[in-house]
Amino acid sequence: MQIDSIPSGADAKTSLGPGCRTPCSVSVPAENFTVTYTLNRFQPLTVPVQVINIPGDFSTPASTSIDPNPVVGELQPAGPPPKAARKPMRPKKPKPKPAAAAPAASPFPTPAAPAPAPTR
């Protein structure tokens, strides 16, 4: 059975055991299986493969068909790597409110206190 991938150079492993680096070919028993592709910076991909046994009769011999053949996996680029886990953030402490500022000195003189009333 022929195995290929887009892009080439992926590791392909069948669920029945045999594997290879694409493009390649492997021999597998006549039963259904899957091919799993892996390649750095690409998402893994699994492709199901059906093995169809066609019984023969008096005029034709029995045969086996593999679908799909060749088995081709089109790998999708992996997303960006996950960001490193951040340390949990501590709740922010409220900032202390500034103390009430003393009134600024006035550029005007302080008014004089009223003179005491004359006594009689």
Backbone as ProteinMPNN parsed JSONL, in Angstrom:
{"seq_chain_A": "MQIDSIPSGADAKTSLGPGCRTPCSVSVPAENFTVTYTLNRFQPLTVPVQVINIPGDFSTPASTSIDPNPVVGELQPAGPPPKAARKPMRPKKPKPKPAAAAPAASPFPTPAAPAPAPTR", "coords_chain_A": {"N_chain_A": [[0.847, -1.159, 0.0], [0.558, 2.221, -0.8], [1.739, 5.17, 0.762], [1.429, 8.61, 1.397], [2.109, 12.111, 2.037], [1.123, 15.531, 2.512], [2.718, 18.205, 3.63], [5.542, 16.331, 2.306], [7.554, 13.891, 4.072], [6.517, 13.293, 6.536], [5.981, 11.328, 9.497], [4.431, 8.267, 9.218], [2.192, 6.041, 10.605], [0.667, 2.92, 10.811], [-2.362, 1.616, 12.243], [-2.094, -1.026, 12.533], [0.508, -1.565, 12.965], [2.935, -1.462, 11.098], [5.015, 1.221, 9.876], [6.311, 4.271, 8.364], [8.347, 6.82, 6.741], [6.988, 9.389, 4.883], [7.233, 9.991, 1.3], [6.166, 6.58, 0.97], [5.869, 2.954, 1.141], [3.984, 0.271, 2.544], [3.392, -3.057, 3.774], [0.382, -4.522, 4.671], [-1.95, -6.468, 6.65], [-5.039, -7.865, 5.338], [-7.273, -6.093, 6.447], [-9.428, -3.59, 7.92], [-8.008, -0.397, 8.849], [-6.153, 2.37, 10.32], [-4.21, 5.255, 9.35], [-1.862, 7.199, 10.881], [-0.547, 10.383, 10.815], [2.323, 12.309, 11.625], [4.152, 15.306, 12.106], [6.6, 17.704, 12.787], [5.554, 20.957, 13.792], [3.095, 20.713, 12.608], [-0.357, 19.763, 12.747], [-1.358, 16.62, 14.098], [-2.697, 13.923, 12.12], [-5.224, 11.587, 11.348], [-6.113, 9.046, 9.156], [-8.748, 7.069, 8.048], [-8.739, 3.772, 6.682], [-10.183, 1.564, 4.408], [-10.422, -1.859, 3.828], [-11.409, -3.778, 1.228], [-12.749, -6.813, 0.506], [-13.178, -8.638, -2.328], [-15.116, -11.163, -3.362], [-14.325, -13.982, -5.389], [-15.476, -15.681, -8.385], [-16.451, -18.332, -10.585], [-15.334, -17.368, -12.935], [-13.683, -15.209, -12.278], [-10.922, -14.344, -10.189], [-10.696, -14.02, -6.575], [-10.303, -10.797, -5.051], [-8.618, -8.025, -3.449], [-9.296, -4.788, -2.369], [-8.113, -1.541, -1.595], [-9.187, 1.333, 0.06], [-8.8, 4.679, 0.787], [-6.504, 4.582, -1.994], [-3.62, 5.626, -3.393], [-2.943, 6.232, 0.152], [-3.299, 9.378, 1.31], [-2.331, 12.001, 3.353], [-3.214, 15.245, 4.234], [-1.584, 17.553, 5.923], [-2.22, 20.032, 8.398], [-0.973, 23.236, 9.297], [0.28, 23.742, 12.579], [-1.034, 25.754, 15.227], [0.231, 28.757, 16.871], [2.677, 28.149, 19.447], [1.554, 27.313, 22.772], [1.287, 29.95, 25.17], [3.624, 30.543, 27.791], [2.773, 29.542, 31.057], [1.546, 31.96, 33.215], [2.435, 33.409, 36.357], [0.064, 33.312, 39.003], [-1.864, 36.196, 39.381], [-1.615, 38.49, 42.032], [-4.136, 40.053, 43.973], [-4.488, 43.516, 43.495], [-3.294, 45.87, 45.812], [-5.147, 48.445, 47.333], [-4.273, 51.759, 46.614], [-2.93, 53.978, 49.016], [-4.887, 56.746, 50.051], [-4.024, 60.073, 49.368], [-3.037, 62.201, 52.054], [-5.137, 64.783, 53.365], [-4.38, 67.796, 52.015], [-2.775, 70.608, 53.531], [-4.3, 73.801, 53.699], [-3.293, 76.0, 51.224], [-1.03, 78.734, 51.64], [-2.394, 81.95, 51.712], [-2.155, 84.594, 49.398], [-3.143, 86.905, 50.325], [-3.422, 89.194, 53.108], [-4.304, 88.151, 56.436], [-7.451, 88.987, 57.676], [-7.88, 91.545, 60.115], [-8.836, 91.069, 63.504], [-12.021, 92.143, 64.703], [-12.268, 95.125, 66.528], [-12.764, 95.323, 70.093], [-15.953, 96.134, 71.444], [-16.659, 99.412, 72.786], [-16.921, 99.945, 76.284], [-19.353, 101.265, 78.543]], "CA_chain_A": [[0.0, 0.0, 0.0], [1.332, 3.464, -0.943], [1.373, 6.207, 1.733], [2.074, 9.888, 1.102], [1.578, 13.215, 2.832], [1.371, 16.896, 2.051], [3.99, 18.073, 2.929], [6.239, 15.05, 2.431], [8.484, 13.779, 5.192], [5.81, 13.021, 7.79], [6.0, 9.96, 9.999], [3.121, 7.643, 9.047], [2.14, 4.761, 11.32], [-0.637, 2.273, 10.692], [-2.881, 1.065, 13.493], [-1.731, -2.447, 12.546], [1.918, -1.682, 13.333], [3.968, -0.921, 10.219], [5.055, 2.652, 9.671], [7.404, 4.722, 7.514], [8.39, 8.269, 6.504], [6.39, 9.591, 3.552], [6.395, 8.97, 0.646], [6.655, 5.223, 1.222], [4.856, 1.914, 1.002], [4.035, -0.755, 3.589], [2.514, -4.218, 3.594], [-0.519, -4.675, 5.811], [-2.929, -7.551, 6.476], [-6.284, -7.453, 4.683], [-8.324, -5.678, 7.374], [-9.521, -2.133, 8.039], [-7.019, 0.18, 9.759], [-5.972, 3.812, 10.165], [-2.838, 5.74, 9.205], [-1.706, 8.445, 11.638], [0.59, 11.174, 10.342], [2.849, 13.32, 12.532], [5.256, 16.091, 11.561], [6.802, 18.907, 13.604], [4.889, 22.205, 13.406], [1.827, 20.405, 11.95], [-1.296, 19.021, 13.579], [-1.436, 15.206, 13.72], [-3.855, 13.584, 11.29], [-5.495, 10.152, 11.218], [-6.946, 8.755, 7.987], [-9.25, 5.69, 8.052], [-8.541, 3.026, 5.427], [-11.047, 0.379, 4.313], [-9.974, -2.949, 2.968], [-12.614, -4.415, 0.68], [-12.487, -8.124, -0.099], [-14.14, -8.931, -3.386], [-15.056, -12.611, -3.587], [-14.248, -14.411, -6.784], [-16.441, -16.683, -8.831], [-15.811, -19.287, -11.501], [-14.602, -16.723, -14.024], [-12.726, -14.206, -11.788], [-10.359, -14.683, -8.879], [-10.986, -13.075, -5.492], [-9.336, -9.696, -4.997], [-8.724, -7.115, -2.319], [-9.159, -3.396, -2.769], [-7.875, -0.641, -0.474], [-9.765, 2.656, -0.211], [-8.219, 5.21, -0.446], [-5.206, 4.043, -2.412], [-2.757, 5.687, -2.209], [-3.447, 6.946, 1.313], [-2.605, 10.669, 1.352], [-2.773, 12.862, 4.443], [-2.846, 16.654, 4.067], [-1.384, 18.069, 7.273], [-2.489, 21.451, 8.597], [0.009, 23.839, 10.209], [-0.133, 23.904, 13.973], [-1.107, 27.142, 15.648], [1.406, 29.162, 17.636], [2.79, 27.369, 20.681], [0.849, 27.956, 23.881], [2.115, 30.857, 25.954], [4.037, 29.998, 29.084], [1.809, 29.865, 32.109], [1.953, 33.087, 34.053], [2.172, 33.246, 37.777], [-1.223, 33.919, 39.308], [-1.732, 37.59, 39.801], [-2.156, 38.813, 43.347], [-5.01, 41.213, 43.857], [-3.779, 44.761, 43.742], [-3.647, 46.555, 47.054], [-5.565, 49.804, 46.998], [-3.265, 52.766, 46.93], [-3.431, 54.844, 50.094], [-5.326, 58.048, 49.57], [-3.131, 61.094, 49.904], [-3.597, 62.943, 53.191], [-5.683, 66.075, 52.946], [-3.318, 68.798, 52.01], [-3.065, 71.819, 54.296], [-4.641, 74.862, 52.754], [-2.138, 76.772, 50.786], [-0.975, 80.088, 52.201], [-3.07, 82.9, 50.846], [-1.334, 85.762, 49.128], [-3.794, 88.055, 50.954], [-3.236, 89.211, 54.563], [-5.42, 87.697, 57.237], [-8.141, 90.183, 58.177], [-7.697, 91.799, 61.551], [-10.011, 90.774, 64.311], [-12.727, 93.394, 65.003], [-11.931, 95.731, 67.829], [-13.838, 95.114, 71.063], [-16.879, 97.275, 71.574], [-16.353, 100.225, 73.976], [-17.778, 99.696, 77.413], [-19.871, 102.492, 79.095]], "C_chain_A": [[0.898, 1.229, 0.0], [0.809, 4.493, 0.052], [2.133, 7.471, 1.376], [1.454, 10.953, 1.989], [1.904, 14.534, 2.158], [1.54, 17.723, 3.321], [4.604, 16.694, 3.166], [7.143, 15.073, 3.651], [7.821, 13.529, 6.53], [6.039, 11.575, 8.202], [4.583, 9.423, 9.882], [3.159, 6.282, 9.731], [0.743, 4.188, 11.187], [-1.061, 1.751, 12.056], [-2.568, -0.422, 13.61], [-0.252, -2.654, 12.861], [2.912, -1.056, 12.38], [3.864, 0.593, 10.066], [6.25, 3.015, 8.806], [7.372, 6.24, 7.438], [7.947, 8.501, 5.06], [7.337, 10.313, 2.609], [7.019, 7.585, 0.834], [5.552, 4.215, 0.931], [5.081, 0.88, 2.096], [3.123, -1.909, 3.196], [1.682, -4.366, 4.853], [-1.455, -5.845, 5.557], [-4.23, -6.996, 5.883], [-7.376, -7.213, 5.715], [-8.315, -4.156, 7.481], [-8.52, -1.62, 9.068], [-7.004, 1.693, 9.567], [-4.492, 4.102, 9.963], [-2.789, 7.079, 9.933], [-0.416, 9.116, 11.198], [1.006, 12.153, 11.434], [4.042, 13.991, 11.87], [5.369, 17.35, 12.407], [6.14, 20.113, 12.96], [3.601, 21.966, 12.609], [0.954, 19.621, 12.912], [-1.288, 17.559, 13.14], [-2.726, 14.944, 12.943], [-3.988, 12.071, 11.221], [-6.473, 9.947, 10.071], [-7.424, 7.299, 8.073], [-9.066, 5.054, 6.669], [-9.422, 1.785, 5.483], [-10.415, -0.634, 3.379], [-11.224, -3.708, 2.536], [-12.206, -5.716, 0.004], [-13.598, -8.415, -1.095], [-14.048, -10.431, -3.676], [-15.011, -12.939, -5.082], [-15.394, -15.356, -7.121], [-15.718, -17.604, -9.812], [-14.956, -18.589, -12.549], [-13.571, -15.688, -13.542], [-12.198, -14.608, -10.417], [-10.773, -13.632, -7.836], [-9.924, -11.983, -5.496], [-9.596, -8.844, -3.76], [-8.471, -5.701, -2.824], [-8.979, -2.546, -1.512], [-8.404, 0.734, -0.858], [-9.497, 3.581, 0.968], [-6.881, 4.551, -0.752], [-4.676, 4.901, -3.552], [-3.434, 6.466, -1.075], [-2.629, 8.227, 1.423], [-3.205, 11.492, 2.479], [-2.292, 14.281, 4.202], [-2.801, 17.289, 5.446], [-1.595, 19.581, 7.324], [-1.457, 22.024, 9.572], [-0.57, 23.971, 11.613], [-0.175, 25.385, 14.292], [0.148, 27.518, 16.42], [1.476, 28.359, 18.927], [2.074, 28.083, 21.82], [1.809, 28.841, 24.671], [2.454, 30.195, 27.282], [3.036, 30.444, 30.139], [2.367, 30.996, 32.967], [1.682, 32.758, 35.509], [0.821, 33.884, 38.064], [-1.008, 35.337, 39.823], [-2.337, 37.759, 41.19], [-3.084, 40.009, 43.174], [-4.216, 42.467, 44.212], [-4.267, 45.363, 45.054], [-4.092, 47.953, 46.68], [-4.483, 50.787, 47.428], [-3.806, 53.631, 48.063], [-3.794, 56.204, 49.521], [-4.381, 59.092, 50.147], [-3.83, 61.849, 51.034], [-4.102, 64.292, 52.679], [-4.581, 67.118, 53.063], [-3.749, 70.009, 52.831], [-3.401, 72.916, 53.301], [-3.394, 75.674, 52.43], [-2.193, 78.17, 51.396], [-1.592, 81.045, 51.195], [-2.154, 84.089, 50.587], [-1.936, 87.023, 49.766], [-3.562, 88.019, 52.461], [-4.497, 88.757, 55.272], [-6.134, 88.935, 57.769], [-7.962, 90.315, 59.687], [-8.992, 91.512, 62.285], [-10.713, 92.101, 64.627], [-12.351, 93.888, 66.414], [-13.078, 95.509, 68.808], [-14.702, 96.383, 71.176], [-16.539, 98.077, 72.841], [-17.361, 99.963, 75.091], [-18.228, 101.024, 78.009], [-20.092, 102.392, 80.494]], "O_chain_A": [[1.893, 1.271, 0.724], [-0.401, 4.679, 0.184], [3.329, 7.427, 1.086], [0.415, 10.736, 2.612], [2.827, 14.637, 1.35], [0.558, 17.923, 4.036], [4.233, 15.986, 4.102], [7.457, 16.134, 4.193], [8.491, 13.55, 7.562], [6.263, 10.706, 7.36], [3.639, 10.037, 10.38], [4.047, 5.47, 9.471], [-0.247, 4.88, 11.42], [-0.225, 1.478, 12.916], [-2.756, -1.013, 14.673], [0.196, -3.791, 13.009], [3.678, -0.188, 12.797], [2.776, 1.167, 10.12], [7.106, 2.172, 8.541], [6.481, 6.877, 7.999], [8.471, 7.882, 4.133], [8.144, 11.139, 3.036], [8.242, 7.44, 0.854], [4.447, 4.578, 0.528], [6.21, 0.641, 2.521], [2.205, -1.752, 2.39], [2.209, -4.34, 5.965], [-1.731, -6.188, 4.407], [-4.475, -5.791, 5.93], [-8.296, -8.019, 5.853], [-7.314, -3.512, 7.168], [-8.214, -2.31, 10.04], [-7.752, 2.231, 8.751], [-3.631, 3.311, 10.348], [-3.573, 7.983, 9.641], [0.656, 8.512, 11.206], [0.159, 12.755, 12.093], [4.833, 13.354, 11.174], [4.364, 17.992, 12.711], [6.162, 20.271, 11.74], [3.068, 22.895, 12.003], [1.453, 18.906, 13.782], [-1.221, 17.276, 11.944], [-3.715, 15.66, 13.098], [-2.999, 11.357, 11.058], [-7.524, 10.584, 10.013], [-6.6, 6.389, 8.161], [-9.216, 5.709, 5.637], [-9.415, 1.047, 6.468], [-9.941, -0.303, 2.292], [-11.988, -4.21, 3.361], [-11.421, -5.721, -0.944], [-14.781, -8.434, -0.757], [-13.031, -10.912, -4.175], [-15.596, -12.24, -5.909], [-16.168, -15.765, -6.256], [-14.487, -17.633, -9.845], [-13.959, -19.148, -13.006], [-12.676, -15.32, -14.304], [-12.934, -15.146, -9.589], [-11.149, -12.51, -8.177], [-8.784, -12.216, -5.896], [-10.645, -8.934, -3.122], [-7.551, -5.457, -3.605], [-9.614, -2.8, -0.488], [-8.12, 1.243, -1.942], [-9.942, 3.278, 2.075], [-6.216, 4.027, 0.141], [-5.277, 4.885, -4.626], [-4.36, 7.246, -1.299], [-1.413, 8.178, 1.608], [-4.422, 11.663, 2.561], [-1.101, 14.506, 3.989], [-3.837, 17.533, 6.065], [-1.2, 20.309, 6.413], [-1.106, 21.376, 10.559], [-1.75, 24.271, 11.797], [0.558, 26.179, 13.702], [1.035, 26.684, 16.604], [0.445, 27.932, 19.447], [1.994, 29.311, 21.836], [2.988, 28.521, 24.82], [1.682, 29.401, 27.819], [2.527, 31.564, 30.113], [3.526, 30.968, 33.383], [0.819, 31.944, 35.839], [0.464, 34.886, 37.444], [-0.09, 35.614, 40.594], [-3.417, 37.246, 41.486], [-2.845, 40.874, 42.331], [-3.383, 42.46, 45.118], [-5.458, 45.368, 45.364], [-3.493, 48.586, 45.81], [-3.868, 50.639, 48.484], [-4.987, 53.978, 48.08], [-3.119, 56.738, 48.641], [-3.984, 58.99, 51.307], [-5.034, 62.102, 50.986], [-3.583, 64.857, 51.716], [-3.948, 67.27, 54.108], [-4.92, 70.39, 52.835], [-2.856, 72.958, 52.199], [-2.572, 75.972, 53.296], [-3.271, 78.714, 51.636], [-1.345, 80.96, 49.992], [-1.449, 84.533, 51.493], [-1.313, 88.085, 49.751], [-3.509, 86.938, 53.046], [-5.609, 88.95, 54.781], [-5.478, 89.849, 58.268], [-7.901, 89.327, 60.419], [-10.089, 91.69, 61.755], [-10.028, 93.108, 64.803], [-12.154, 93.1, 67.339], [-14.241, 95.505, 68.406], [-14.234, 97.511, 71.024], [-16.173, 97.491, 73.859], [-18.548, 99.778, 74.821], [-17.402, 101.935, 77.955], [-20.534, 103.355, 81.119]]}, "name": "protein", "num_of_chains": 1, "seq": "MQIDSIPSGADAKTSLGPGCRTPCSVSVPAENFTVTYTLNRFQPLTVPVQVINIPGDFSTPASTSIDPNPVVGELQPAGPPPKAARKPMRPKKPKPKPAAAAPAASPFPTPAAPAPAPTR"}
